[in-house]
Amino acid sequence: MKYNNRQHHKIDATDKVAGRLASEIATMLIGKNKEDYEPNVDSGDYVEIENVAGIKFTGNKLETKKYFKHTGYIGNLKTTHLKDWLAKTPDKLLKRMVRNMLPDNRLRADRLKRLTFKK
């Protein structure tokens, strides 16, 4: 396998748009930015993000976007706003955004392990 040519990328997230940053990170984790890309080989890079609390959202997403979680019991639909998530755990929010941009296959978990956050 081609694991020996992995690079380390450090990204400062201050004043970057969240969705564009997440898609850039997902591309690096998959390895699509390399010329020897193969979809069935996990040859992506390591990505370290710093200053996650400084990301920006365009439009009115901070006031209007909601995340839903159902516990499995009747009537237990939990709702949280994007603004609350950003205030409490911005690294988990960005990790969830990147996770949703990665393909849903066996390589997803290993790719997410290479995403780290510097506090």
LINBELNOR-V100840 format. One record per pair of residues at least 6 apart in sequence whose ideal C-beta (glycine too) atoms are under 6 Angstrom apart, sorted by the first residue. I is the first residue (numbers start at 1). J is the second residue. D is the distance in Angstrom with one decimal. If there is no record, write none. Layout:
i={I,I}
j={J,J}
d={D,D}
//
This chain:
i={2,6,7,8,9,9,9,10,11,12,12,13,13,13,13,13,14,14,15,16,17,17,18,18,22,22,22,23,25,25,26,26,26,27,28,28,29,29,29,30,31,31,31,42,42,44,46,47,48,48,49,50,52,52,52,52,53,61,62,62,65,66,66,67,68,69,70,85,86,91,99,102,102}
j={43,45,45,46,28,45,47,48,49,50,51,49,51,52,54,55,51,54,56,55,56,58,55,57,97,98,101,101,47,98,98,101,102,33,45,47,44,111,114,44,37,43,44,107,110,111,114,115,116,118,117,118,90,91,94,117,90,82,82,83,82,79,81,80,79,78,77,93,93,117,112,108,111}
d={4.9,5.3,4.6,4.7,5.7,5.7,4.9,4.9,5.3,5.6,5.6,5.4,5.2,5.2,5.9,5.0,4.6,3.7,5.9,5.9,5.6,5.9,4.7,5.5,4.1,5.0,5.7,5.8,5.4,5.1,5.3,4.0,5.5,5.6,5.0,5.3,4.5,4.4,6.0,5.3,5.4,4.3,3.9,4.8,5.6,5.7,4.8,5.3,5.0,5.7,5.2,4.1,4.5,4.9,5.6,5.8,4.8,5.8,5.7,4.7,4.1,5.4,5.8,5.1,5.8,4.5,5.2,4.7,6.0,4.3,6.0,4.9,5.8}
//
